Amino acid sequence: MLDKLSTSKYLLSFFLKAVKTMLLRVLLSGEQKYVKLSDLTFDAFVREVCLKFNIPEGRQQDLKVYDQSDTEVDVDVFEEIVNQSPGTFRVMLSNKENPGAVLSSSSSSSSVTSDDTIILNFTMCDPSEEEATAEGSQPKRPCHINYEAQALIEKILTTKPGGERIIQEYARTKCLTDATRRQMINILTAAMTEAHGSSPPKSIRVMYAQIVALFPYLEDPFSKHGYEHYYDPESGSGYLAWRLKTIQRKTAEERGASGSKSPKSGGPGHGQSRVFTADKVLSDEEVEAAIAVLKHSADDDTVREKMKATFHYRHSMVNDEKKAATVFSVFPRFLDTPGLIKQDFRLLFGEGTANRFLEKWPTSLKSKVIKESHGLVPTTELLDLLRNAELDAEAENGWDSDMSAILLLLHLLPPSAQGRKRPGKMSASQAVDHLIRFLKVGTSVQQHLDKITQRTQPYLLVQGSIQSSIHAFFIVIDNYAIPCKATCSVGALDELFKAHYVFGTSYSAPLTNFFTFLQTTVYNIDVGETKETPRVAELRARTLH
């Protein structure tokens, strides 16, 4: 109860700060302005819209608001319906002498671009447009706005670099320059191909082509639908179609040249031969003797010495599919001697690489992760993580400061879509279980291992009285729990990352972006040789500059 009360108070405080001065972005007849609203009421909303767009006071009573079911919304229910995510409103002037309007609104997180801005989109439609015009003039199309396309285009432009500048240019000039139009097409095709591949179906192309749903002044009044200059489904032409063809051609050229280039396959789990710093390569007889000693010796110094001596053999073993599964039966000291993962990693990459995460995290990386996370959509979980990450003292609820910041990094690098045939995209919150799991003190670690029904990639298993007070860290891999030498969250994550290379296992699919960022940006392993998503590269650019 106290946990829920604490979270509720924090959310209430955050919400009150956000709505103290609410900015509503309004697009009215192609003109976009901000309307400032101090309280979310129907009368205040109508009054401020009329003031901003110079609608006479006498016309306020003529404004009528309808929800997506065409049910009229009045002063008694306006605030409640807005708070319940109503979808689409329709706002009309009852007198046809003046134009009506369509209000597209959502109180969901996707409609909030900052902590103090709620976006309400108005698109003007003249009811008389559905009637015949004067003889000899071009007939006007009925005003049928695809609100799904409008929301899609706006979401892409407001979340991608350069998109806001495009919106601002249109609001200022009611048109786009050629350079800006090219940038917009590049942004939209990039989003389309990222979500649907380089050959998206015709229905998807049509959806993305309906740019005029957001920018009505870009509509072609002489074409059938108004958006054919972006994509014409009948002829397959248009700006979007041409850009897609360019992308497809470049992709084909890269594939054609792949015979002379090695595909990017850096990272763990690829059986790569690496230069390492072991002093000596033992003969087969010496390896067998060392393994025999390891299985029976309890002396810590002897174990570390023999593990170092057998490193070359073990490295070859974990990269051999037939032998990799037996590594823990051949080298059981991993299961009772903390620190052996770190020793093998140092032999593989050297001291400098091994120390990079532990050096960079407290000095710069943690603070930059927290700073970048303030730009994410504020969910309850994210707000809890931000609060705990910024605490100097021990958190009463949730993870400690370092683990909270680590999970914020996961939210900055969420799982990528796994393709059409696989399950839908996993959220960062769902991916947390692939990174870390908590056990209450007194709960059996072996019982946890016995419940594992399928092979999983390495993850952290932590045990403590509460999440912010962990007493023991383990790395779970192949139904084994390897004790960590680390006694803190940062050190445990460092060992978890290194375990992937020591045991030759690939990253868990939902954590690929997360670990690839650590691998290339922090540890500087296989830079330029590892396939990265644009999100990984974008976050690197932000954190390094």
C-alpha positions as CSV (number, residue, x, y, z in Angstrom):
1,M,0.0,0.0,0.0
2,L,2.8,2.4,0.9
3,D,4.6,1.6,-2.4
4,K,1.4,2.5,-4.4
5,L,0.8,5.6,-2.3
6,S,4.4,6.8,-2.9
7,T,4.2,6.2,-6.6
8,S,0.8,7.9,-6.8
9,K,2.1,11.0,-5.0
10,Y,5.0,11.2,-7.3
11,L,2.8,10.8,-10.4
12,L,0.4,13.4,-9.1
13,S,3.3,15.8,-8.5
14,F,4.6,15.2,-12.0
15,F,1.1,15.7,-13.5
16,L,0.4,18.9,-11.7
17,K,3.7,20.3,-12.9
18,A,2.9,19.2,-16.4
19,V,-0.6,20.8,-16.5
20,K,0.1,24.0,-14.6
21,T,0.5,25.6,-18.0
22,M,-0.8,23.4,-20.8
23,L,0.2,24.2,-24.4
24,L,-2.1,22.9,-27.0
25,R,-0.8,22.9,-30.6
26,V,-3.6,23.7,-32.9
27,L,-3.7,23.4,-36.7
28,L,-6.6,25.4,-38.1
29,S,-7.2,25.8,-41.8
30,G,-3.5,25.1,-42.4
31,E,-2.3,27.6,-39.8
32,Q,-0.6,26.1,-36.8
33,K,-0.4,27.9,-33.5
34,Y,0.1,27.2,-29.8
35,V,-2.9,27.8,-27.5
36,K,-2.1,28.2,-23.8
37,L,-4.6,26.7,-21.4
38,S,-4.3,27.0,-17.6
39,D,-7.2,24.6,-16.9
40,L,-8.6,21.8,-18.9
41,T,-12.3,22.9,-19.2
42,F,-14.6,23.1,-22.2
43,D,-15.3,26.8,-21.8
44,A,-11.6,27.7,-21.4
45,F,-10.8,25.5,-24.4
46,V,-13.4,27.2,-26.7
47,R,-12.5,30.7,-25.5
48,E,-8.8,30.3,-26.1
49,V,-9.2,28.8,-29.5
50,C,-11.5,31.6,-30.6
51,L,-9.1,34.2,-29.3
52,K,-6.1,32.6,-30.9
53,F,-7.8,32.3,-34.3
54,N,-9.8,35.6,-34.2
55,I,-13.2,33.9,-34.1
56,P,-15.7,36.5,-32.8
57,E,-17.0,36.0,-29.3
58,G,-20.5,35.8,-30.6
59,R,-19.6,32.6,-32.4
60,Q,-18.4,30.7,-29.4
61,Q,-21.9,29.4,-28.8
62,D,-22.0,28.0,-32.4
63,L,-19.1,25.7,-31.7
64,K,-20.2,22.1,-31.2
65,V,-17.8,19.2,-30.3
66,Y,-18.4,15.6,-31.1
67,D,-16.5,12.5,-30.2
68,Q,-15.5,9.6,-32.5
69,S,-19.0,8.1,-32.3
70,D,-20.5,11.4,-33.4
71,T,-22.0,11.9,-29.9
72,E,-22.0,15.5,-28.8
73,V,-19.6,16.4,-26.0
74,D,-20.6,19.3,-23.7
75,V,-19.2,21.2,-20.8
76,D,-20.2,18.5,-18.2
77,V,-18.2,15.7,-19.8
78,F,-15.4,17.4,-21.8
79,E,-12.6,17.1,-19.2
80,E,-13.5,13.5,-18.3
81,I,-13.7,12.3,-21.9
82,V,-10.3,13.9,-22.7
83,N,-8.7,12.2,-19.7
84,Q,-10.2,8.8,-20.9
85,S,-8.3,8.9,-24.3
86,P,-11.4,9.6,-26.5
87,G,-9.6,9.3,-29.8
88,T,-11.0,11.7,-32.4
89,F,-13.2,14.8,-31.8
90,R,-15.1,16.7,-34.5
91,V,-15.6,20.4,-33.8
92,M,-18.1,22.2,-36.1
93,L,-19.5,25.7,-36.4
94,S,-23.3,25.2,-36.6
95,N,-23.6,28.1,-39.0
96,K,-22.3,27.2,-42.5
97,E,-21.2,30.8,-43.1
98,N,-18.0,29.9,-41.3
99,P,-15.9,26.8,-41.6
100,G,-16.0,23.9,-39.2
101,A,-13.1,22.0,-37.9
102,V,-12.0,18.5,-37.1
103,L,-10.1,18.0,-33.8
104,S,-7.8,15.0,-33.6
105,S,-6.8,14.4,-30.0
106,S,-5.3,11.7,-27.8
107,S,-4.3,11.9,-24.2
108,S,-2.1,8.9,-24.6
109,S,1.6,9.2,-24.2
110,S,2.2,9.2,-27.9
111,S,0.5,12.6,-28.1
112,V,2.7,14.2,-25.6
113,T,6.0,15.4,-26.9
114,S,7.2,17.0,-23.7
115,D,6.3,17.2,-20.0
116,D,4.2,20.3,-20.6
117,T,2.8,20.0,-24.1
118,I,-0.3,18.2,-25.2
119,I,-1.0,18.2,-28.9
120,L,-4.4,18.8,-30.3
121,N,-4.6,18.8,-34.1
122,F,-7.4,20.8,-35.9
123,T,-7.9,20.4,-39.6
124,M,-10.3,22.8,-41.4
125,C,-13.0,21.4,-43.6
126,D,-15.7,23.5,-45.4
127,P,-19.0,21.7,-45.3
128,S,-19.9,23.3,-48.5
129,E,-17.1,21.5,-50.3
130,E,-19.3,18.5,-50.8
131,E,-21.7,20.5,-52.8
132,A,-21.2,21.4,-56.4
133,T,-19.2,24.5,-57.2
134,A,-19.8,27.2,-59.8
135,E,-20.0,26.0,-63.4
136,G,-16.7,25.8,-65.1
137,S,-14.6,25.5,-61.9
138,Q,-12.7,22.5,-60.6
139,P,-15.0,20.3,-58.4
140,K,-13.7,20.1,-54.8
141,R,-13.2,16.8,-53.2
142,P,-15.3,16.0,-50.1
143,C,-13.3,16.5,-47.0
144,H,-12.5,12.9,-45.9
145,I,-9.4,13.0,-43.7
146,N,-7.6,9.7,-42.9
147,Y,-6.9,10.3,-39.2
148,E,-4.8,7.2,-38.9
149,A,-2.5,8.5,-41.6
150,Q,-2.5,12.0,-40.0
151,A,-1.5,10.5,-36.7
152,L,1.2,8.3,-38.3
153,I,2.9,11.1,-40.3
154,E,2.8,13.5,-37.3
155,K,4.2,10.8,-34.9
156,I,7.1,10.1,-37.3
157,L,7.9,13.8,-37.9
158,T,7.7,14.7,-34.2
159,T,9.9,11.8,-33.1
160,K,12.6,11.8,-35.8
161,P,15.5,14.3,-36.1
162,G,14.6,17.2,-38.4
163,G,10.9,16.4,-38.4
164,E,9.9,19.3,-36.1
165,R,11.7,21.8,-38.4
166,I,9.6,20.5,-41.3
167,I,6.4,21.1,-39.3
168,Q,7.5,24.5,-38.3
169,E,8.4,25.5,-41.9
170,Y,4.9,24.4,-43.1
171,A,3.2,26.3,-40.3
172,R,5.1,29.4,-41.2
173,T,4.9,29.3,-45.0
174,K,2.1,26.9,-45.8
175,C,4.4,25.1,-48.1
176,L,7.8,23.2,-48.1
177,T,10.9,24.0,-50.1
178,D,12.4,21.3,-52.3
179,A,15.2,20.6,-49.8
180,T,12.7,20.3,-46.9
181,R,10.4,18.1,-49.0
182,R,13.3,15.8,-49.8
183,Q,14.2,15.6,-46.1
184,M,10.6,14.8,-45.3
185,I,10.5,12.0,-47.9
186,N,13.8,10.6,-46.6
187,I,12.4,10.6,-43.0
188,L,9.2,8.9,-44.0
189,T,10.7,6.2,-46.3
190,A,13.3,5.4,-43.6
191,A,10.5,4.9,-41.1
192,M,8.5,2.9,-43.6
193,T,11.4,0.5,-44.5
194,E,12.5,0.2,-40.8
195,A,8.9,-1.0,-39.9
196,H,8.0,-2.9,-43.1
197,G,11.2,-3.7,-45.0
198,S,12.5,-2.3,-48.2
199,S,9.5,-3.6,-50.3
200,P,6.4,-2.6,-48.2
201,P,3.0,-3.5,-49.6
202,K,0.9,-1.1,-51.6
203,S,-1.4,-0.4,-48.7
204,I,1.5,0.8,-46.5
205,R,2.8,3.0,-49.3
206,V,-0.6,4.6,-49.6
207,M,-0.8,5.2,-45.9
208,Y,2.6,7.0,-45.8
209,A,1.7,9.0,-48.9
210,Q,-1.2,10.7,-47.2
211,I,1.0,13.5,-46.1
212,V,-1.8,15.9,-47.0
213,A,-3.8,14.6,-44.1
214,L,-1.4,16.6,-41.9
215,F,-0.4,19.3,-44.4
216,P,-3.6,20.1,-46.4
217,Y,-1.9,22.9,-48.4
218,L,0.3,20.3,-50.0
219,E,-2.7,18.5,-51.5
220,D,-3.1,18.4,-55.3
221,P,-6.7,19.5,-56.1
222,F,-6.5,18.2,-59.6
223,S,-5.7,14.6,-58.7
224,K,-8.1,11.9,-57.6
225,H,-7.0,11.7,-53.9
226,G,-4.7,14.6,-53.6
227,Y,-1.6,12.6,-52.6
228,E,-0.7,10.9,-55.9
229,H,2.5,13.1,-56.3
230,Y,3.8,11.3,-53.2
231,Y,2.6,7.8,-54.3
232,D,0.2,6.9,-57.1
233,P,-0.9,3.3,-56.5
234,E,-2.1,2.9,-60.1
235,S,1.2,3.9,-61.8
236,G,3.6,3.2,-58.9
237,S,5.2,6.6,-59.3
238,G,5.7,9.5,-56.9
239,Y,8.3,10.9,-54.5
240,L,8.0,8.0,-52.0
241,A,8.1,5.4,-54.8
242,W,11.2,6.9,-56.3
243,R,13.0,7.0,-52.9
244,L,12.0,3.4,-52.2
245,K,13.5,2.4,-55.6
246,T,16.7,4.1,-54.7
247,I,16.9,2.3,-51.4
248,Q,16.2,-1.0,-53.1
249,R,18.9,-0.4,-55.7
250,K,21.5,0.5,-53.1
251,T,20.6,-2.6,-51.1
252,A,21.0,-4.8,-54.1
253,E,24.4,-3.2,-55.0
254,E,25.6,-3.8,-51.4
255,R,24.5,-7.4,-51.6
256,G,26.2,-7.8,-55.0
257,A,29.4,-6.4,-53.6
258,S,29.3,-8.6,-50.6
259,G,31.5,-11.2,-52.3
260,S,34.5,-8.9,-51.8
261,K,33.4,-7.7,-48.3
262,S,33.0,-9.6,-45.1
263,P,29.5,-9.2,-43.7
264,K,29.3,-7.5,-40.3
265,S,29.3,-10.2,-37.7
266,G,31.2,-8.8,-34.8
267,G,30.3,-9.5,-31.2
268,P,30.2,-12.7,-29.2
269,G,28.9,-16.0,-30.4
270,H,30.5,-16.0,-33.8
271,G,33.4,-18.3,-33.3
272,Q,35.9,-15.6,-34.0
273,S,39.6,-16.2,-33.4
274,R,41.0,-13.4,-31.3
275,V,44.5,-12.3,-30.2
276,F,44.7,-13.0,-26.5
277,T,47.4,-12.7,-23.8
278,A,47.8,-16.2,-22.4
279,D,51.5,-16.8,-21.7
280,K,51.7,-20.3,-23.1
281,V,49.8,-22.9,-25.1
282,L,49.8,-26.3,-23.4
283,S,50.2,-29.7,-25.1
284,D,47.2,-32.0,-24.9
285,E,48.8,-34.0,-22.1
286,E,49.5,-30.8,-20.1
287,V,45.9,-29.7,-20.6
288,E,44.5,-33.0,-19.3
289,A,46.8,-32.8,-16.3
290,A,45.7,-29.2,-15.5
291,I,42.0,-30.1,-15.9
292,A,42.5,-33.0,-13.5
293,V,44.0,-30.7,-10.9
294,L,41.2,-28.2,-11.4
295,K,38.5,-30.8,-10.7
296,H,40.0,-31.7,-7.3
297,S,41.8,-28.6,-6.0
298,A,40.1,-26.1,-3.6
299,D,43.1,-23.7,-3.4
300,D,42.1,-20.4,-5.0
301,D,45.6,-19.5,-6.3
302,T,46.0,-23.0,-7.9
303,V,42.6,-22.7,-9.5
304,R,43.3,-19.4,-11.1
305,E,46.7,-20.5,-12.3
306,K,45.4,-23.7,-13.9
307,M,42.4,-21.8,-15.4
308,K,44.8,-19.3,-17.0
309,A,47.0,-22.1,-18.3
310,T,44.0,-23.9,-20.0
311,F,42.6,-20.7,-21.4
312,H,43.6,-21.4,-25.0
313,Y,42.0,-24.8,-24.9
314,R,38.8,-23.5,-23.3
315,H,38.6,-20.6,-25.8
316,S,38.6,-23.1,-28.7
317,M,36.2,-25.3,-26.8
318,V,33.4,-22.7,-26.4
319,N,33.7,-21.8,-30.1
320,D,33.1,-25.5,-31.1
321,E,29.4,-26.2,-31.2
322,K,30.0,-29.9,-30.3
323,K,32.0,-29.1,-27.2
324,A,30.5,-25.8,-26.0
325,A,27.7,-27.5,-24.0
326,T,30.2,-29.4,-21.8
327,V,32.3,-26.4,-20.7
328,F,30.9,-26.5,-17.1
329,S,31.4,-30.2,-16.7
330,V,35.0,-29.9,-17.9
331,F,35.7,-26.7,-15.9
332,P,33.4,-26.8,-12.9
333,R,35.4,-24.2,-11.0
334,F,33.3,-21.5,-12.8
335,L,30.5,-22.5,-10.5
336,D,32.2,-22.0,-7.2
337,T,35.1,-19.6,-7.8
338,P,34.0,-15.9,-8.4
339,G,36.2,-13.9,-10.7
340,L,37.1,-16.5,-13.4
341,I,34.9,-14.8,-16.0
342,K,36.8,-11.5,-15.6
343,Q,40.1,-13.4,-15.7
344,D,39.3,-15.0,-19.1
345,F,38.0,-11.8,-20.5
346,R,41.3,-10.0,-19.6
347,L,43.2,-12.8,-21.3
348,L,41.0,-12.3,-24.4
349,F,41.1,-8.5,-24.7
350,G,43.6,-7.1,-22.3
351,E,43.4,-5.0,-19.2
352,G,42.5,-1.7,-21.0
353,T,39.3,-3.1,-22.6
354,A,38.4,-5.0,-19.5
355,N,38.3,-1.9,-17.4
356,R,36.4,0.5,-19.7
357,F,32.9,0.1,-18.5
358,L,33.8,0.4,-14.8
359,E,35.8,3.5,-15.6
360,K,33.3,5.2,-17.9
361,W,30.0,4.5,-16.0
362,P,30.6,6.6,-12.9
363,T,32.5,9.4,-14.6
364,S,30.3,10.2,-17.6
365,L,28.0,7.5,-18.9
366,K,25.6,7.2,-16.1
367,S,24.8,11.0,-16.0
368,K,24.4,11.1,-19.8
369,V,22.0,8.1,-19.7
370,I,19.9,9.9,-17.1
371,K,19.9,13.1,-19.1
372,E,18.8,11.3,-22.3
373,S,16.0,9.4,-20.4
374,H,14.3,12.7,-19.5
375,G,13.3,12.9,-23.1
376,L,11.4,9.6,-23.1
377,V,7.6,9.3,-22.8
378,P,7.0,9.4,-19.0
379,T,5.4,6.1,-17.9
380,T,5.0,5.0,-14.3
381,E,7.9,2.6,-14.5
382,L,10.2,5.2,-16.2
383,L,9.4,7.8,-13.6
384,D,10.3,5.4,-10.8
385,L,13.6,4.5,-12.5
386,L,14.4,8.2,-13.0
387,R,13.6,9.0,-9.4
388,N,15.8,6.2,-8.0
389,A,18.7,6.8,-10.5
390,E,19.0,10.4,-9.3
391,L,18.9,9.4,-5.6
392,D,22.1,9.6,-3.6
393,A,20.7,7.5,-0.7
394,E,19.3,4.0,-0.9
395,A,15.9,3.8,-2.6
396,E,13.0,2.7,-0.4
397,N,11.2,1.1,-3.4
398,G,12.7,-0.3,-6.6
399,W,16.3,-0.8,-7.7
400,D,19.3,1.1,-6.5
401,S,20.7,4.1,-8.3
402,D,23.1,2.3,-10.6
403,M,20.7,-0.5,-11.6
404,S,17.9,2.0,-12.2
405,A,20.2,4.0,-14.5
406,I,21.2,0.7,-16.3
407,L,17.5,-0.1,-16.9
408,L,17.1,3.5,-18.2
409,L,19.7,2.6,-20.8
410,L,17.6,-0.4,-21.8
411,H,14.6,2.0,-22.2
412,L,16.8,4.2,-24.5
413,L,17.7,1.1,-26.5
414,P,14.5,-1.0,-26.6
415,P,14.2,-4.2,-28.5
416,S,13.9,-4.0,-32.3
417,A,11.1,-5.6,-34.2
418,Q,11.9,-9.2,-35.0
419,G,10.3,-9.4,-38.4
420,R,6.8,-10.2,-39.7
421,K,6.7,-13.9,-38.8
422,R,7.8,-13.5,-35.2
423,P,5.9,-12.1,-32.3
424,G,5.3,-8.4,-32.2
425,K,7.9,-6.0,-30.9
426,M,8.7,-6.4,-27.2
427,S,8.7,-3.3,-24.9
428,A,11.7,-2.3,-22.8
429,S,9.7,-3.1,-19.7
430,Q,9.1,-6.7,-20.9
431,A,12.8,-7.0,-21.9
432,V,13.9,-6.3,-18.3
433,D,13.3,-10.0,-17.4
434,H,15.9,-11.0,-20.0
435,L,18.5,-8.8,-18.2
436,I,17.8,-9.2,-14.5
437,R,15.6,-11.2,-12.1
438,F,15.2,-10.7,-8.3
439,L,15.0,-13.4,-5.6
440,K,14.1,-12.7,-2.0
441,V,16.6,-13.7,0.6
442,G,15.8,-17.2,1.7
443,T,14.5,-18.3,-1.7
444,S,16.5,-21.2,-3.2
445,V,18.6,-20.4,-6.2
446,Q,18.5,-24.1,-7.2
447,Q,14.7,-24.0,-7.2
448,H,14.8,-21.0,-9.5
449,L,17.1,-23.0,-11.9
450,D,14.9,-26.1,-11.7
451,K,11.9,-24.0,-13.0
452,I,13.8,-23.0,-16.2
453,T,12.2,-25.1,-19.0
454,Q,14.1,-23.8,-22.0
455,R,17.6,-22.7,-22.8
456,T,18.1,-19.0,-22.2
457,Q,20.8,-16.5,-22.9
458,P,22.8,-15.2,-19.9
459,Y,21.0,-13.0,-17.4
460,L,21.6,-11.6,-13.9
461,L,20.0,-13.3,-10.9
462,V,20.1,-11.2,-7.8
463,Q,19.2,-12.0,-4.2
464,G,18.5,-9.6,-1.4
465,S,16.0,-8.3,1.1
466,I,14.7,-5.7,-1.3
467,Q,15.7,-4.7,-4.8
468,S,17.8,-1.8,-3.7
469,S,19.8,-3.9,-1.2
470,I,21.3,-6.9,-3.1
471,H,23.5,-9.4,-1.2
472,A,24.5,-11.7,-4.0
473,F,24.8,-11.6,-7.8
474,F,24.7,-14.6,-10.1
475,I,25.0,-15.1,-13.9
476,V,22.5,-17.7,-15.1
477,I,23.5,-19.6,-18.2
478,D,22.5,-23.1,-19.4
479,N,20.7,-23.8,-16.1
480,Y,23.8,-23.0,-14.0
481,A,24.2,-20.1,-11.6
482,I,27.7,-18.6,-11.7
483,P,28.6,-16.5,-8.7
484,C,29.8,-13.0,-9.5
485,K,32.8,-11.5,-7.8
486,A,31.2,-8.1,-8.0
487,T,29.2,-6.8,-5.0
488,C,27.4,-4.0,-6.8
489,S,25.1,-3.6,-9.8
490,V,27.7,-2.0,-12.1
491,G,30.3,-4.7,-11.5
492,A,27.7,-7.4,-12.0
493,L,26.6,-6.0,-15.3
494,D,30.2,-5.8,-16.3
495,E,30.6,-9.5,-15.6
496,L,27.4,-10.4,-17.4
497,F,28.6,-8.6,-20.6
498,K,31.9,-10.4,-20.4
499,A,30.3,-13.8,-19.9
500,H,28.9,-13.6,-23.5
501,Y,32.5,-13.6,-24.8
502,V,34.0,-16.0,-22.3
503,F,31.3,-18.6,-23.1
504,G,30.9,-17.8,-26.8
505,T,27.1,-17.1,-26.6
506,S,25.2,-14.4,-28.5
507,Y,23.1,-11.7,-27.0
508,S,19.5,-12.3,-26.1
509,A,17.4,-10.9,-29.0
510,P,15.5,-8.3,-26.9
511,L,18.9,-7.1,-25.5
512,T,20.8,-6.9,-28.7
513,N,20.6,-3.1,-29.0
514,F,21.5,-2.7,-25.3
515,F,24.6,-5.0,-25.4
516,T,25.7,-3.9,-28.8
517,F,25.9,-0.3,-27.6
518,L,28.0,-1.4,-24.6
519,Q,30.2,-3.5,-26.9
520,T,31.0,-0.9,-29.5
521,T,30.6,2.4,-27.7
522,V,31.9,1.6,-24.2
523,Y,34.3,-1.5,-24.6
524,N,35.2,-0.5,-28.2
525,I,35.1,-4.2,-29.4
526,D,34.6,-5.0,-33.1
527,V,33.9,-1.3,-33.9
528,G,32.8,-1.1,-37.6
529,E,32.6,-4.8,-37.8
530,T,29.3,-5.3,-35.9
531,K,25.9,-4.7,-37.3
532,E,24.2,-1.9,-35.4
533,T,20.7,-0.4,-35.6
534,P,20.3,3.4,-36.3
535,R,19.1,3.8,-32.7
536,V,22.5,2.5,-31.3
537,A,24.4,4.8,-33.6
538,E,22.1,7.8,-32.7
539,L,22.5,7.3,-29.0
540,R,26.3,7.0,-29.4
541,A,26.3,10.3,-31.2
542,R,24.4,11.9,-28.4
543,T,26.5,10.5,-25.6
544,L,29.9,11.1,-27.2
545,H,29.3,14.8,-28.2
